[in-house]
C-alpha cells in the first residue's frame, strides 16, 4: 500500500508513473469507502484523481499556488497534503471542511464555495508574484461548467491582455452539478469530439518532434504550420484568440500524458490553457452512470450504490417543485429560471411537464436576474429559483434591473437559513438584510410547507412588483396540505398564541422553535405569545402598534443575520414611530461566519434553540421585576 506513506506531496516526487497509477487506485478506494459513511462530493473528486496527482508530482505546493475553483473537487488535494486521517470527520462540526479552507492547511491558498472565481484569484497571485520578484508557479483548476460564469470571462480577458505567466487547467467533464448548457459547452464539445482534429494534431506534433533543431527560423515555420492546422480544424480557437497558448485536449486519466503536457506548459512564457478531459465519477460505476446524483451524496452502501436516506416529511424544495407545476397549469405565463440548479431547486418535474417554460442559464446568476426582469416587463411571470447563497452574486441586477424597473419577478429563495454540512460559504442568512431595504421589494417566509404553497399563490397573483418567498433546507413539519390555494394579505402576520406581557416574533423554522419554547414556559406558569412574522417586508404595522400599546416585551427570533434582518426592521419601525419604551430583544445569527456541521449544531452554536429562547424570556421577566421593584422603592 502506497497511500499510508503519503503524508506530504513531496513524497510523490520519488514515485514512478506506474506507482502513481497504483496510488490513484488506492485513493479512489479510500474516497469511496470514507464517503459511504460521511457523504460528500464524490463524483467530482473521483474524476480528478490523476489530475491532482500529476499536479502535486510536477509542482511544489504551497510555494506553487494551486487554486481550485469552487473547491468541492479538492478532496484528493486534501489527502495528499496530510489530511487523510481526518476524513472520518468530513463536513462534520469541527471536522474537515468539504471545501478548500485556508485555516486548515498552508496548501489551501484560496477558498471558495461559489464558482468562477479561480481565474481572477490566479491573476492576482501572478501579479503579486511578479511585483515581489518571485518565480513560483500559479495554477488555476476550473471546470467547464464554471466557464459559463461571467466573472471567468472577465478574468480570461484580463489574463490574455496582461500576458502574465500562469496556467489554467480546464477540467472538462461536461458537468457542473447538472449537465452543462450553453454556447461554451457546445464549443468545448466540438473540440472534445472532433477526431479528425485530434488525430491530425497528434500526427503534426509527432512530425515536429522528429525535425532536428537546426535553427530558430525552421522552428518558427513549424509552429506556424501547427497553428494553421489548429485554426483550420477548430472553429474559433477561442482561447488562442484570448491570448492563451492552448494545449490539449489531453486525457485527464493518463498520468504520463498529464505530466508531459505540464512540462510543455512550463516552457511557455505567457498564459497557458491546458484542456483536460475527465470522467466525473471515474472508477465507481454508480457514480459514472449518474454523476448528477453522485455529485453531492448522502451516505450509501458501497456494493449496491443504495443511498441511505432518513425517512421523513417532504423537503420544502420538493413542495415548491410540485406546487410550481400546479401553478404552471393555472397560468401559462409562468416560467421557471435557474442558474445551473434544476435538480437542487426541485425543477426537474416542472421541466418534464413544461419543457418550453423551464430555462437553465448555466452558472450565470447575474444574467438570470436580468433575464427575469426582461421577461416580466414583457408580461411573463418568471420565477427565479435560486439558492440564497448564490443569489448574493446577482445583487446589482436585483437592485438595478428588477427593483428599479419594479419588474414583477418572483424569487424562490431556497436554502434560506442554515444549510448544514456545506457550511460558511453556503449559509443562506444574508438575503433578508440585502434585499429588504431595496424599494419595491416584498419578502415572505412560511412557517410550514402548507403556508409555502399559499405564498407561492400569493406571489403569482401579485402584480405590483418583485416578490420573494424564502424557505429552508429542511424537511417540512408534516402539516396537512390545504386543497385550495389562497392569497395571503400582503404584510399580514399571524397570532399563533395569545400573550400580552411577552411575545416571540418569529419567521420560518424559528416559528416552530418559538412554539416549543412557549409550550415549555407554559408548563412553568409563564404565558408567552407567539407571532408568525411571515412578511419580512412590509411589516404588519397594525400588530406592531398593538404590541407597543399593550407594553409587550418581545423577542424577534430569526435564522438570519441579526444585523439588518427582521429584528432590525422591527427596531427601525418603532424608532420611526417614536416608540422608545417597547422592549425588543433580538435573537439571530451573530456577526460571524458559521462553519459546517449539522443544522442542529449550528443553531446551538448561535443560540437559536428552545432552551436559549426560554432563558431569554426568563431574563426579561427577571429584569422587568427588578426594574419594577427599583421604581417602587424609589
Residue pairs with C-beta under 8 A, 6 or more apart in sequence:
1 26
2 15
2 19
2 22
2 23
2 26
3 23
3 26
3 27
3 30
3 79
3 84
5 11
6 12
6 23
6 79
6 80
6 84
7 82
7 84
8 81
8 82
9 56
9 60
9 61
9 80
9 81
9 107
10 60
12 20
12 23
12 53
12 56
12 57
12 80
13 57
15 23
15 57
17 255
17 256
17 259
20 50
20 53
20 54
20 57
20 255
21 50
21 255
23 53
24 49
24 50
24 53
24 255
25 283
27 49
27 53
27 76
27 79
28 46
28 49
28 282
28 283
28 284
30 79
30 84
30 87
31 42
31 45
31 46
31 75
31 76
31 79
32 42
32 46
32 283
32 284
32 302
33 302
34 87
34 88
34 90
35 42
35 90
35 297
35 299
35 300
36 299
36 300
36 301
36 302
37 88
37 299
38 87
38 88
38 89
38 90
38 91
38 92
38 299
39 91
39 296
39 297
39 298
39 299
39 300
39 421
40 75
40 90
40 91
40 98
40 296
40 297
40 421
41 72
41 73
41 75
41 98
41 295
41 296
41 297
42 281
42 284
42 287
42 294
42 295
42 296
42 297
43 175
43 280
43 281
43 287
43 291
43 294
43 295
43 297
44 72
44 73
44 173
44 280
44 295
45 72
45 73
45 74
45 75
45 76
46 280
46 281
46 282
46 283
46 284
46 287
47 73
47 171
47 173
47 252
47 278
47 279
47 280
47 281
47 282
47 291
48 73
48 76
48 141
48 171
48 252
48 278
49 76
49 253
49 282
49 283
50 252
50 253
50 254
50 255
50 258
51 141
51 169
51 171
51 252
51 258
51 276
51 278
52 74
52 76
52 77
52 80
53 76
53 80
53 255
54 255
54 258
54 259
54 262
55 66
55 139
55 141
55 169
55 262
56 77
56 80
56 81
57 259
58 259
58 262
58 263
59 66
59 137
59 139
59 262
61 81
61 107
62 106
62 107
62 109
63 136
64 136
64 137
64 138
64 139
65 109
65 110
65 122
65 125
65 136
65 137
65 138
65 139
66 77
66 107
66 109
66 139
66 141
67 109
67 110
67 118
67 121
67 122
67 125
67 138
67 139
67 140
67 141
68 74
68 77
68 100
68 110
68 112
68 118
68 141
69 112
69 115
69 116
69 117
69 118
69 119
69 140
69 141
69 142
69 143
69 146
70 99
70 112
70 113
70 114
70 115
70 143
70 146
71 99
71 100
71 111
71 112
71 113
72 98
72 99
72 113
72 296
73 141
73 143
73 171
74 99
74 100
74 108
75 87
75 90
77 100
77 107
78 84
78 87
78 96
78 104
78 105
79 87
81 105
81 107
81 108
82 105
83 96
83 104
83 105
86 95
86 96
87 96
88 95
89 95
89 96
90 96
90 98
91 97
91 98
91 421
91 422
91 423
91 596
92 421
92 596
92 597
92 598
93 595
93 596
93 597
93 598
93 601
94 597
95 596
96 104
97 104
97 423
97 595
97 596
98 421
98 422
98 423
98 596
99 111
99 112
99 113
99 422
99 423
99 425
100 108
100 110
100 111
100 112
101 108
101 111
102 108
102 109
102 110
102 111
109 125
110 117
110 118
110 121
110 125
111 425
112 118
112 121
112 425
113 389
113 422
113 423
113 424
113 425
113 426
114 389
114 390
114 393
114 425
115 143
115 145
115 146
115 149
115 176
115 363
116 142
116 146
116 147
116 148
116 149
116 150
116 151
116 152
116 363
117 151
118 140
118 141
118 142
118 146
119 140
119 142
119 151
119 152
119 155
119 156
119 159
119 168
120 151
120 154
120 155
120 158
121 140
122 138
122 139
122 140
122 155
122 159
122 166
122 168
123 155
123 158
123 159
123 162
123 164
123 166
125 138
125 166
126 138
126 164
126 165
126 166
127 162
127 164
129 135
129 136
129 138
130 164
137 166
137 167
137 266
138 165
138 166
138 167
139 166
139 167
139 168
139 169
140 166
140 167
140 168
140 169
141 169
141 171
142 152
142 168
142 169
142 170
142 171
143 170
143 171
143 172
143 173
143 175
143 176
144 170
144 171
144 172
144 173
144 174
144 175
144 176
144 180
144 184
144 185
144 188
145 175
145 176
145 177
145 180
145 340
145 362
145 363
146 152
146 176
146 363
147 153
147 170
147 184
148 176
148 180
148 181
148 182
148 184
148 185
148 340
148 361
148 362
148 363
148 364
149 362
149 363
149 364
150 364
150 366
150 367
156 239
156 242
156 244
157 242
159 166
159 168
159 242
159 243
159 244
159 271
160 242
160 243
160 244
160 271
161 243
163 243
163 269
163 270
163 271
164 270
164 271
165 268
165 269
165 270
165 271
166 271
166 272
167 262
167 265
167 271
167 272
167 274
168 244
168 271
168 272
168 273
168 274
169 274
169 276
170 188
170 248
170 273
170 274
170 275
170 276
171 252
171 276
171 278
172 188
172 192
172 249
172 252
172 275
172 276
172 277
172 278
173 277
173 278
173 279
173 280
173 291
174 180
174 185
174 189
174 192
174 280
175 280
175 291
175 292
175 295
176 340
176 362
176 363
177 292
177 295
177 296
177 340
177 341
177 343
177 344
178 292
178 340
178 341
178 342
178 343
178 360
179 292
180 340
180 362
181 340
181 360
181 361
181 362
182 361
182 362
185 362
187 235
187 236
187 238
188 275
190 234
190 235
191 197
191 234
191 248
191 249
191 275
192 249
192 277
194 233
194 234
196 233
197 230
197 233
197 234
198 249
200 229
200 233
201 226
201 229
201 230
201 233
204 225
204 226
204 229
205 226
208 222
208 225
208 226
211 218
211 222
213 219
227 240
230 237
230 240
230 246
231 237
231 240
237 246
239 246
239 273
239 275
240 246
243 270
243 271
244 270
244 271
244 272
244 273
245 265
245 268
245 270
245 271
245 272
245 273
246 272
246 273
246 275
247 261
247 264
247 265
247 272
247 273
247 274
247 275
248 261
248 273
248 274
248 275
248 276
248 277
249 275
249 276
249 277
250 257
250 258
250 261
250 274
250 275
250 276
250 277
251 257
251 258
251 276
251 277
252 258
252 276
252 277
252 278
252 279
253 278
253 279
253 282
258 276
261 274
262 274
265 272
265 274
279 288
280 287
280 288
280 291
280 295
281 287
281 288
281 289
281 290
281 291
281 294
282 288
284 294
284 305
285 305
286 294
286 300
286 305
287 294
287 305
292 343
293 307
297 307
298 307
298 308
298 309
299 307
299 308
300 306
300 307
300 308
301 308
312 475
313 449
313 475
313 476
313 477
313 478
314 449
314 475
314 476
315 473
315 474
315 475
315 476
316 414
316 449
316 452
316 471
316 472
316 473
316 474
316 475
316 476
317 344
317 345
317 346
317 414
317 471
317 473
318 346
319 449
319 452
319 453
319 476
320 345
320 346
320 385
320 412
320 414
320 452
320 456
320 471
321 345
321 346
321 347
321 348
321 349
321 350
322 349
323 452
323 453
323 456
323 485
324 334
324 336
324 346
324 347
324 350
324 383
324 412
324 456
325 349
325 350
325 353
325 354
326 485
327 334
327 456
327 457
327 460
327 485
328 334
328 350
328 353
328 354
328 357
330 460
331 381
331 460
333 379
333 380
333 381
334 357
334 380
334 381
334 383
334 460
335 357
335 358
335 359
335 375
335 380
335 381
335 382
335 383
336 347
336 350
336 351
336 354
336 357
336 358
336 359
336 382
336 383
336 385
337 359
337 361
337 368
337 371
337 372
337 375
337 382
337 383
337 384
337 385
338 345
338 347
338 358
338 359
338 360
338 361
338 368
338 385
338 386
339 360
339 361
339 362
339 363
339 364
339 365
339 367
339 368
339 386
339 390
340 360
340 361
340 362
340 363
340 364
341 347
341 385
341 386
341 387
341 390
342 348
342 351
342 358
342 360
344 387
344 414
345 385
345 386
345 387
345 412
345 414
346 385
346 414
347 358
347 385
350 357
350 358
351 358
359 371
361 367
361 368
361 371
365 386
365 390
365 391
365 393
365 394
366 393
366 394
366 396
366 397
368 384
368 386
368 394
369 384
369 394
369 397
369 398
369 401
369 402
369 409
370 397
370 401
370 402
371 382
372 382
372 384
372 402
372 407
372 409
373 397
373 401
373 402
373 405
373 407
373 409
375 382
375 409
376 382
376 402
376 405
376 407
376 408
376 409
377 405
377 407
381 408
381 410
381 460
382 409
382 410
383 410
383 411
383 412
384 391
384 409
384 410
384 411
384 412
385 412
385 414
386 394
386 411
386 412
386 413
386 414
387 413
387 414
387 415
387 426
387 428
388 413
388 414
388 415
388 416
388 417
388 428
388 429
388 430
388 431
388 470
389 415
389 419
389 425
389 426
389 427
389 428
391 398
391 411
391 413
391 431
392 430
392 431
392 434
395 434
398 435
398 438
398 466
399 438
401 407
402 409
402 466
403 438
403 439
403 440
403 441
403 465
403 466
404 439
404 440
406 440
406 464
406 465
406 466
407 465
407 466
408 462
408 463
408 464
408 465
408 466
408 467
409 466
409 467
410 459
410 460
410 466
410 467
410 468
410 469
411 466
411 467
411 468
411 469
411 470
412 456
412 468
412 469
412 471
413 428
413 431
413 468
413 469
413 470
413 471
414 428
414 471
414 473
415 426
415 428
415 472
415 473
416 428
416 431
416 445
416 470
416 471
416 472
416 473
416 508
416 560
417 427
417 428
417 429
417 472
417 473
417 508
417 509
417 559
417 560
417 599
418 427
418 428
418 429
418 472
418 473
418 559
418 594
418 599
418 602
418 603
419 426
419 427
419 428
419 473
419 599
420 473
420 596
420 597
420 598
420 599
420 602
421 596
421 597
421 598
422 596
423 594
423 595
423 596
423 597
424 593
424 594
424 595
424 596
427 589
427 593
427 594
428 470
428 473
429 559
429 560
429 561
429 589
429 594
430 560
430 561
431 468
431 470
431 560
432 443
432 470
432 536
432 558
432 560
432 561
432 564
432 565
432 566
433 560
433 561
433 563
433 564
433 565
433 568
434 564
435 441
435 443
435 468
435 537
436 443
436 536
436 537
436 564
436 565
436 569
437 564
440 465
440 466
441 465
441 466
441 467
441 468
441 537
442 462
442 465
442 466
442 467
442 468
442 490
442 535
442 537
442 538
443 467
443 468
443 469
443 470
443 535
443 536
443 537
444 455
444 458
444 459
444 467
444 468
444 469
444 470
444 488
444 534
444 535
444 536
445 469
445 470
445 471
445 507
445 508
445 534
445 536
446 452
446 454
446 455
446 469
446 471
446 508
446 534
447 477
447 494
447 506
447 507
447 508
447 511
447 512
447 532
447 534
448 476
448 477
448 479
448 511
448 512
449 476
449 477
449 479
449 481
450 479
450 480
450 481
450 482
451 534
452 469
452 471
453 481
453 482
453 485
454 482
454 485
454 486
454 487
454 488
455 469
455 488
455 534
456 469
456 485
457 485
457 486
457 487
458 467
458 487
458 488
458 490
459 467
459 468
459 469
461 487
462 490
470 508
471 508
472 508
472 509
472 559
473 599
474 509
474 599
477 512
488 534
490 535
490 538
491 535
491 538
491 539
491 540
491 541
492 534
492 535
492 540
493 505
493 531
493 532
493 533
493 534
493 535
493 539
493 540
493 543
494 531
494 532
494 534
495 529
495 530
495 531
495 532
495 543
496 511
496 515
496 530
496 531
496 532
497 515
497 518
497 528
497 529
497 530
498 527
498 529
499 518
499 527
499 528
499 529
499 530
499 552
500 529
500 550
500 552
501 527
501 551
501 552
501 553
502 526
502 527
502 528
502 529
502 552
502 553
502 554
502 555
502 617
502 620
502 621
503 528
503 529
503 530
503 531
503 547
503 552
503 553
503 554
503 555
504 514
504 517
504 518
504 528
504 529
504 530
504 531
504 554
504 555
504 557
504 613
504 617
505 531
505 533
505 554
505 555
505 556
505 557
505 566
505 570
506 513
506 514
506 530
506 531
506 532
506 533
506 556
506 557
506 558
507 532
507 533
507 534
507 536
507 557
507 558
507 566
508 558
508 559
509 559
510 557
510 558
510 559
510 608
511 530
511 532
513 557
513 603
513 608
513 609
513 610
513 613
514 530
514 557
514 613
515 530
516 610
517 528
517 610
517 613
517 614
517 617
518 528
518 529
518 530
520 610
520 614
521 527
521 528
521 614
521 617
522 528
526 617
526 618
526 621
528 617
529 552
531 543
533 539
533 540
533 556
533 566
536 565
536 566
536 569
537 569
539 569
539 570
539 573
541 573
544 570
544 573
544 574
545 577
547 554
547 582
548 574
548 577
548 579
548 582
551 581
551 582
552 582
553 582
553 583
553 585
553 620
553 624
554 570
554 582
554 583
554 584
554 585
555 584
555 585
555 586
555 587
555 613
555 616
555 617
555 620
556 566
556 567
556 570
556 584
556 585
556 586
556 587
556 588
557 587
557 588
557 608
557 613
558 565
558 566
558 567
558 587
558 588
559 588
559 589
559 603
559 608
560 566
560 588
560 589
561 588
561 589
561 591
562 568
562 586
562 587
562 588
562 589
562 590
562 591
563 588
563 591
565 588
566 588
567 584
567 586
567 587
567 588
568 586
570 584
571 584
571 586
574 580
574 582
574 584
583 620
583 624
585 616
585 620
587 607
587 608
587 612
587 613
587 616
588 608
589 606
589 608
590 606
590 607
594 602
594 605
594 606
597 605
603 609
